[in-house]
């Protein structure tokens, strides 16, 4: 594997608030990551420190083997676009794109032009007068056309409507196929972006609680529904992450894979087995009060 970002024992405090707690993580070359978790989990803080927009309280960040802080060699190879992206006062959309073109060596103007047309961006309109959706479109246009070797999208696409978000996803996959790079998508629309992701990193309470391939994550849990007594018998001795009951019917979500033979036995008992979506899984493993975290203590670094 070709590691482009290494995070070791990274901790960040804001006064009494512990935003990141001894995080260890490695990002590999040419992989699309999902950086997922609840609000306040530390996602934006982590991306800010990798891109040298915040300083750690302790620990280390290396990008291409170097510290990113005040390091132009590293920073010109990264792009960080966030939902609340700020632009200079009075700048127009066309000027914002022109400034980005000057900064990013791999900038692709034809891709930028295509995205401007896709999102119907008004090039001569001041950025401060854009709608939320238009502002989001400016951010994703810069993030994609920059073709930076490491690109972070901190939910800049939330302001887009469903059709525009799908356009973003389609264009991202098309361009990634021709121009692979390391892309990190932070999103609360987990099921919507799930098909794009190759690897999943989940933060909860400032710690890494999952770091694995998307295929492994998708198969990590199942949901079993049926008569309460049969469901309880199935769940005995397993790691249950969610339970629901309605009269004599129960539903449990458990960690672990079920092979064909076991599925057949459950079907014979009248139990229904269904996959758990990535969003359901992450919601359940990051629920407040959960004491057992799937990957706690196994983060890198």
Protein Blocks (a to p, Z undefined) as FASTA:
>chain_A
ZZfbdcehiacdehjbcfbghiacdddehiacddeddehilmmmmmmmmnopaccfbdcd
deehiafehplklmmmpccddfklccdehiafklmmmmmmmmmmklcfklmmmmmmmnop
afkbcfklpcfklmmmmmmmmmmmnopabdcdehklmmpcfklmmmmmmmmmmmmmmmgc
ddddddfklmlmmmmpmbdcddeehiafbdcdfklmmmmpccddddfklmmmmmgopacf
bdcdehjbccdddeddddfklmmmmmmnopacddddfklmmmmmmgghiabdfkgoiagZ
Z
